[in-house]
Amino acid sequence: MGCVECKLCRQEEEKNQFEYPSKDAQKHEFSASNTEFNSVQNISETNTYQTPNKNFFIKFEEKIKSFGKLISEEDFQMIISDNINIYKQNDPFPFHRKNFLSHQMKPVEFNGGNIYHGEWNEDYEMDGYGKYFLKEEKVLCEGIWEKGELKTARVYYPNGEFYEGEMANSCYNGTGKLINEAKDEYIGNFLNGEKSGEGKLIFNDGTIYTGNFMNNYFSGYGEMQWNNGIKYEGYFSKNFLDGMGTMIGDDEQYEGNFEKNLFHGKGKYIYNNGDEYTGDFEYGIRKGKGFYLQKNGIVFEGMWDNNVPNGFGKINLNGKIIKCNYHNGKIVGKPFDEEGNDYSNNIDFNFYVENMKLSGKKLPHLENNDLTTSRYGAGTELSFLDD
């Protein structure tokens, strides 16, 4: 399929010439915490490609026989339109040319079936703007290439997933935006195809996480606001609330240590009626030594088990210390003061202990660790020129 006449070359060039977006192409900006991702760079007035000379065109056609063949622009457009519906719904890709000596050529179908349509440098490497279609995966990559490597891209998946951002080593690397099949949206940093570093994840139900990621997990310090009004600020480990943190919701608040989403260790709980508990927790229940302050000023200090006083304790009645024993929340024996006076008939020591509304609360997007499912990782490793 050699090029015989220069006139035919010019006809093919005119037919397949790529239309670049104007310099006032729309600018998209994404930000997550301290991370900013700008999908558009300034477009220069000199954004024109070099017209391939006859010698380069002949050598290109000869070179391509070793790894593929040329196809028509119409065939390429038909292939990507049939397989990538979301591609048609996006604005033209705004880009910045870095290599002004690149040549715009006809689409190339590699021996393995993948197709590239875009610019090439004098060393026959993909260089400049181009589109790359992975036939088996039915994935379309559109973006800027430098010496055969994709640097900035939009990636379209047949299930509706979409990525826009920086690339390196055929993976998401740097800042970017990823929308999965469920329409959850992540904006932030990537490392080797995984969410790592600062980022923001907006779930389709309105729940929002802003903070640190590691290997696709919430990890380190972060803030999470659920659509039911509950808010958490503190530390995470592999999607679990883990470490020091504060949870607020239902007009109640817990501040202290967490383990696997539960109150565990030292903490303080403030109830919506004004009561407070400060002390030990064990996997979501009050257990160990703790202080319970009622809104009427009565303070119980003692041992707890299964959320109620259990064992020896002291009650402070406006400075008067009453010693007593509890079993499963009920007083046993006679309460007495430090002088040994019996206080059995002075006050009801079986005081009411508020339940903790936030304890054991269902926390969507954490309990099943659903950030690690395939819908978040699909296509983050893209193989180019493996044909």
C-alpha positions as CSV (number, residue, x, y, z in Angstrom):
1,M,0.0,0.0,0.0
2,G,2.8,2.4,-1.0
3,C,2.4,6.1,-1.7
4,V,3.1,6.6,-5.4
5,E,2.1,10.2,-6.2
6,C,2.6,13.3,-4.1
7,K,-0.9,14.5,-5.1
8,L,-2.4,11.4,-3.5
9,C,-0.3,12.1,-0.4
10,R,-1.8,15.6,-0.2
11,Q,-5.3,14.3,-0.6
12,E,-4.9,11.8,2.2
13,E,-3.4,14.5,4.4
14,E,-6.3,16.9,3.8
15,K,-8.8,14.1,4.3
16,N,-7.3,13.0,7.6
17,Q,-6.2,16.4,9.0
18,F,-7.0,16.7,12.7
19,E,-9.0,19.8,13.9
20,Y,-7.4,21.2,17.1
21,P,-9.6,22.9,19.7
22,S,-9.4,26.7,19.8
23,K,-7.2,28.5,22.3
24,D,-10.3,29.4,24.4
25,A,-11.2,25.8,25.0
26,Q,-13.1,25.3,28.1
27,K,-11.0,24.9,31.3
28,H,-11.8,22.2,33.8
29,E,-10.5,22.5,37.4
30,F,-10.8,19.9,40.1
31,S,-9.6,20.2,43.6
32,A,-9.4,17.9,46.6
33,S,-8.1,19.1,50.0
34,N,-4.7,20.5,49.1
35,T,-4.6,18.8,45.7
36,E,-5.5,20.6,42.5
37,F,-5.9,19.0,39.1
38,N,-6.1,21.2,36.0
39,S,-7.0,19.2,32.9
40,V,-6.2,22.0,30.5
41,Q,-3.0,23.8,29.9
42,N,-2.6,27.0,27.9
43,I,-2.9,26.3,24.2
44,S,-0.3,28.1,22.1
45,E,-1.0,29.9,18.8
46,T,1.6,27.7,17.3
47,N,-0.4,24.5,17.9
48,T,0.0,23.1,14.4
49,Y,1.5,19.8,13.4
50,Q,4.2,19.4,10.8
51,T,2.9,18.2,7.4
52,P,4.6,14.8,6.7
53,N,6.9,15.1,3.8
54,K,6.8,12.4,1.1
55,N,10.0,10.7,2.3
56,F,8.7,10.4,5.9
57,F,5.3,9.1,4.6
58,I,6.9,6.4,2.4
59,K,9.2,5.3,5.2
60,F,6.3,5.3,7.7
61,E,4.2,3.0,5.5
62,E,7.1,0.7,5.1
63,K,8.0,0.7,8.8
64,I,4.4,0.0,9.8
65,K,4.3,-3.3,7.9
66,S,6.5,-4.8,10.7
67,F,3.9,-4.2,13.4
68,G,0.5,-3.4,11.8
69,K,-1.3,-1.6,9.0
70,L,-3.0,1.7,8.1
71,I,-6.8,1.9,8.3
72,S,-9.2,4.6,7.3
73,E,-10.4,7.4,9.5
74,E,-14.0,6.3,8.9
75,D,-13.2,2.8,10.2
76,F,-11.6,4.1,13.3
77,Q,-14.4,6.4,14.2
78,M,-16.9,3.6,13.6
79,I,-15.0,1.3,16.0
80,I,-14.7,3.8,18.9
81,S,-18.3,5.0,18.4
82,D,-19.7,1.5,18.6
83,N,-17.8,0.6,21.8
84,I,-17.4,3.9,23.7
85,N,-20.7,5.7,24.0
86,I,-19.4,8.0,26.8
87,Y,-16.7,9.3,24.5
88,K,-19.4,11.1,22.5
89,Q,-20.7,12.9,25.6
90,N,-17.5,14.8,26.5
91,D,-16.1,18.0,25.3
92,P,-13.2,18.0,22.9
93,F,-9.9,17.1,24.6
94,P,-8.0,20.3,25.4
95,F,-4.3,19.8,25.1
96,H,-0.9,21.4,24.8
97,R,1.5,20.4,22.1
98,K,5.0,19.8,23.3
99,N,6.6,18.4,20.2
100,F,6.0,20.7,17.2
101,L,7.8,18.4,14.8
102,S,5.3,15.5,15.1
103,H,3.4,14.2,12.1
104,Q,-0.3,13.5,12.0
105,M,-0.9,10.2,10.3
106,K,-3.8,7.9,9.4
107,P,-4.9,5.4,12.1
108,V,-2.6,2.5,12.7
109,E,-4.0,-0.9,13.6
110,F,-1.4,-3.0,15.4
111,N,-1.0,-6.7,14.8
112,G,-2.8,-7.5,18.1
113,G,-5.9,-5.4,17.1
114,N,-5.2,-2.2,19.1
115,I,-5.4,1.0,17.1
116,Y,-3.6,4.3,17.4
117,H,-4.6,7.5,15.6
118,G,-2.5,10.5,16.3
119,E,0.9,12.1,16.0
120,W,4.3,10.5,15.5
121,N,7.8,11.8,15.8
122,E,10.7,11.2,13.4
123,D,11.7,8.1,15.3
124,Y,8.3,6.5,14.6
125,E,7.1,6.9,18.2
126,M,3.7,8.1,19.3
127,D,4.4,11.7,20.2
128,G,1.9,14.6,20.6
129,Y,-1.9,14.3,20.6
130,G,-3.5,10.9,19.9
131,K,-6.2,8.3,20.6
132,Y,-5.4,4.7,21.4
133,F,-8.1,2.0,21.4
134,L,-7.6,-1.3,23.2
135,K,-9.6,-3.7,21.2
136,E,-10.0,-6.6,23.7
137,E,-10.8,-4.3,26.7
138,K,-12.8,-1.9,24.5
139,V,-11.1,1.0,26.3
140,L,-10.3,4.3,24.6
141,C,-7.3,6.5,25.7
142,E,-7.1,10.0,24.4
143,G,-4.3,12.4,25.3
144,I,-0.8,13.6,25.0
145,W,2.1,11.2,24.2
146,E,5.8,11.8,24.7
147,K,8.2,9.4,22.9
148,G,5.8,6.6,23.0
149,E,4.5,7.1,26.6
150,L,1.1,8.5,27.5
151,K,1.5,11.5,29.9
152,T,-1.9,13.2,30.2
153,A,-5.1,11.4,29.3
154,R,-8.8,10.8,29.3
155,V,-9.6,7.1,29.5
156,Y,-13.1,5.9,28.6
157,Y,-14.4,2.4,29.7
158,P,-17.3,0.6,28.1
159,N,-19.1,0.3,31.5
160,G,-19.2,4.1,31.9
161,E,-16.1,4.6,34.0
162,F,-14.0,7.6,33.1
163,Y,-10.5,8.9,34.1
164,E,-8.9,12.2,33.4
165,G,-5.5,13.2,34.6
166,E,-1.8,12.5,34.6
167,M,-0.3,9.2,33.5
168,A,3.1,7.4,33.8
169,N,4.1,3.8,33.0
170,S,0.7,3.1,31.6
171,C,-1.0,3.8,35.0
172,Y,-2.8,6.7,36.7
173,N,0.1,8.6,38.2
174,G,-0.1,12.1,39.6
175,T,-3.3,14.1,40.0
176,G,-6.5,13.1,38.3
177,K,-10.2,12.5,38.4
178,L,-11.9,9.0,38.3
179,I,-15.6,8.4,38.0
180,N,-16.6,4.7,38.4
181,E,-19.6,2.8,37.0
182,A,-21.7,3.7,40.1
183,K,-21.0,7.4,39.5
184,D,-18.8,7.7,42.6
185,E,-16.2,10.4,41.9
186,Y,-12.7,10.6,43.1
187,I,-10.5,13.7,42.7
188,G,-6.9,13.6,43.9
189,N,-3.6,11.8,43.8
190,F,-2.7,8.5,42.2
191,L,0.3,6.3,42.5
192,N,0.9,3.4,40.1
193,G,-2.9,3.1,39.3
194,E,-4.1,3.4,42.9
195,K,-5.5,6.2,45.0
196,S,-2.7,7.3,47.2
197,G,-2.0,10.7,48.8
198,E,-4.5,13.5,49.3
199,G,-7.9,13.1,47.7
200,K,-11.6,13.6,47.8
201,L,-14.2,10.8,47.2
202,I,-17.8,11.8,46.6
203,F,-20.2,8.8,46.7
204,N,-23.3,8.7,44.7
205,D,-25.5,8.8,47.8
206,G,-23.9,12.2,48.9
207,T,-21.4,10.8,51.4
208,I,-18.0,12.6,51.1
209,Y,-14.6,11.6,52.3
210,T,-11.7,14.1,52.2
211,G,-8.3,13.1,53.4
212,N,-5.4,10.7,52.9
213,F,-5.5,7.5,50.8
214,M,-3.0,4.6,50.5
215,N,-3.4,1.7,48.1
216,N,-7.1,2.7,47.4
217,Y,-7.9,2.8,51.1
218,F,-8.8,5.6,53.5
219,S,-5.6,5.7,55.5
220,G,-4.2,8.3,57.7
221,Y,-6.0,11.5,58.7
222,G,-9.4,12.3,57.0
223,E,-12.9,13.6,57.4
224,M,-16.1,11.8,56.4
225,Q,-19.6,13.3,56.2
226,W,-22.3,10.7,55.7
227,N,-25.6,11.5,54.1
228,N,-27.4,10.7,57.4
229,G,-25.7,13.7,59.0
230,I,-23.0,11.8,60.9
231,K,-19.6,13.4,60.7
232,Y,-16.2,12.0,61.6
233,E,-12.8,13.7,61.8
234,G,-9.8,11.6,62.7
235,Y,-7.6,8.7,61.7
236,F,-8.4,5.8,59.3
237,S,-6.7,2.5,58.6
238,K,-7.7,0.5,55.5
239,N,-11.2,2.1,55.5
240,F,-11.7,1.6,59.2
241,L,-12.0,4.3,61.8
242,D,-8.9,3.6,63.7
243,G,-7.0,5.8,66.1
244,M,-8.0,9.1,67.7
245,G,-11.1,10.8,66.3
246,T,-14.3,12.7,66.9
247,M,-17.7,11.6,65.7
248,I,-20.8,13.9,65.8
249,G,-24.4,13.0,65.0
250,D,-27.9,12.7,66.4
251,D,-27.0,15.7,68.7
252,E,-24.4,13.5,70.4
253,Q,-20.7,13.4,70.3
254,Y,-17.8,11.0,70.9
255,E,-14.2,12.0,71.2
256,G,-11.5,9.4,71.8
257,N,-9.9,6.3,70.4
258,F,-11.5,4.0,67.7
259,E,-10.7,0.5,66.5
260,K,-12.5,-1.0,63.5
261,N,-15.2,1.7,63.5
262,L,-16.0,1.2,67.2
263,F,-15.2,3.2,70.3
264,H,-12.3,1.4,71.8
265,G,-9.9,2.6,74.5
266,K,-10.1,6.0,76.2
267,G,-12.9,8.3,75.2
268,K,-15.6,10.8,76.2
269,Y,-19.2,10.6,75.1
270,I,-21.7,13.5,75.4
271,Y,-25.4,12.6,75.2
272,N,-28.1,14.8,73.8
273,N,-29.7,15.3,77.3
274,G,-26.5,16.8,78.7
275,D,-25.1,13.7,80.4
276,E,-21.4,12.7,79.9
277,Y,-19.4,9.6,80.2
278,T,-15.6,9.7,80.3
279,G,-13.5,6.6,80.6
280,D,-12.9,3.2,79.1
281,F,-14.6,1.6,76.1
282,E,-14.3,-1.8,74.6
283,Y,-15.5,-2.3,71.0
284,G,-18.4,0.1,71.3
285,I,-19.5,-0.5,74.9
286,R,-18.6,1.2,78.2
287,K,-16.4,-1.3,79.9
288,G,-13.6,-0.7,82.5
289,K,-13.2,2.4,84.7
290,G,-15.4,5.4,83.9
291,F,-17.1,8.5,85.2
292,Y,-20.7,9.3,84.5
293,L,-21.9,12.8,85.0
294,Q,-25.6,13.4,85.1
295,K,-27.0,16.8,84.1
296,N,-28.3,17.1,87.7
297,G,-24.7,17.1,88.9
298,I,-24.6,13.6,90.3
299,V,-21.3,11.8,89.4
300,F,-20.6,8.1,89.4
301,E,-17.0,6.9,89.4
302,G,-16.4,3.2,89.2
303,M,-16.3,0.0,87.2
304,W,-18.4,-0.6,84.1
305,D,-19.4,-3.6,82.1
306,N,-21.8,-4.0,79.2
307,N,-22.6,-0.3,79.3
308,V,-23.8,-0.2,82.9
309,P,-22.1,0.2,86.4
310,N,-20.8,-3.2,87.5
311,G,-18.6,-3.5,90.6
312,F,-17.4,-1.0,93.2
313,G,-18.0,2.6,92.7
314,K,-18.4,6.0,94.3
315,I,-21.2,8.6,93.9
316,N,-20.5,12.3,94.4
317,L,-23.5,14.1,95.8
318,N,-22.4,17.7,95.7
319,G,-19.1,16.9,97.5
320,K,-20.5,14.1,99.7
321,I,-18.9,10.8,98.6
322,I,-21.1,7.7,98.8
323,K,-19.6,4.2,98.4
324,C,-21.6,1.4,96.8
325,N,-21.6,-1.8,94.8
326,Y,-23.4,-2.4,91.5
327,H,-24.3,-5.6,89.7
328,N,-25.6,-5.3,86.1
329,G,-26.5,-1.6,86.7
330,K,-28.4,-2.2,89.9
331,I,-27.1,-1.3,93.4
332,V,-26.6,-4.2,95.7
333,G,-26.1,-3.9,99.5
334,K,-26.2,-0.6,101.3
335,P,-24.6,2.6,100.1
336,F,-22.7,4.4,102.8
337,D,-20.7,7.5,103.1
338,E,-17.0,7.8,104.3
339,E,-18.2,7.9,107.9
340,G,-20.1,4.7,107.5
341,N,-23.6,6.3,107.5
342,D,-26.3,4.4,105.6
343,Y,-27.7,6.2,102.7
344,S,-30.2,3.6,101.5
345,N,-33.2,5.8,102.1
346,N,-31.7,9.1,101.2
347,I,-31.6,8.9,97.4
348,D,-32.3,6.4,94.5
349,F,-28.8,5.4,93.4
350,N,-30.2,3.3,90.6
351,F,-29.8,6.3,88.4
352,Y,-30.7,6.2,84.7
353,V,-27.8,5.7,82.3
354,E,-28.3,7.0,78.7
355,N,-27.8,4.7,75.7
356,M,-25.2,5.9,73.2
357,K,-27.0,6.6,69.9
358,L,-23.7,6.7,67.9
359,S,-22.4,3.4,69.3
360,G,-22.7,0.6,66.7
361,K,-24.2,3.0,64.1
362,K,-24.2,1.7,60.6
363,L,-21.5,3.5,58.6
364,P,-22.0,2.9,54.8
365,H,-18.8,2.7,52.7
366,L,-16.8,1.5,55.6
367,E,-18.3,-1.8,56.9
368,N,-17.7,-3.8,53.7
369,N,-14.4,-2.0,52.7
370,D,-16.0,-1.5,49.3
371,L,-13.3,0.8,48.0
372,T,-11.2,-2.2,47.1
373,T,-13.8,-3.7,44.8
374,S,-13.0,-4.0,41.1
375,R,-15.2,-1.1,40.0
376,Y,-12.6,1.3,41.6
377,G,-9.6,-0.3,40.0
378,A,-10.7,-1.2,36.6
379,G,-8.3,-0.3,33.9
380,T,-5.8,1.5,36.0
381,E,-3.0,-0.6,34.3
382,L,-3.2,0.0,30.6
383,S,-0.8,-1.9,28.3
384,F,0.3,-0.1,25.2
385,L,2.1,-1.5,22.3
386,D,2.0,-5.0,23.7
387,D,0.8,-6.3,20.4
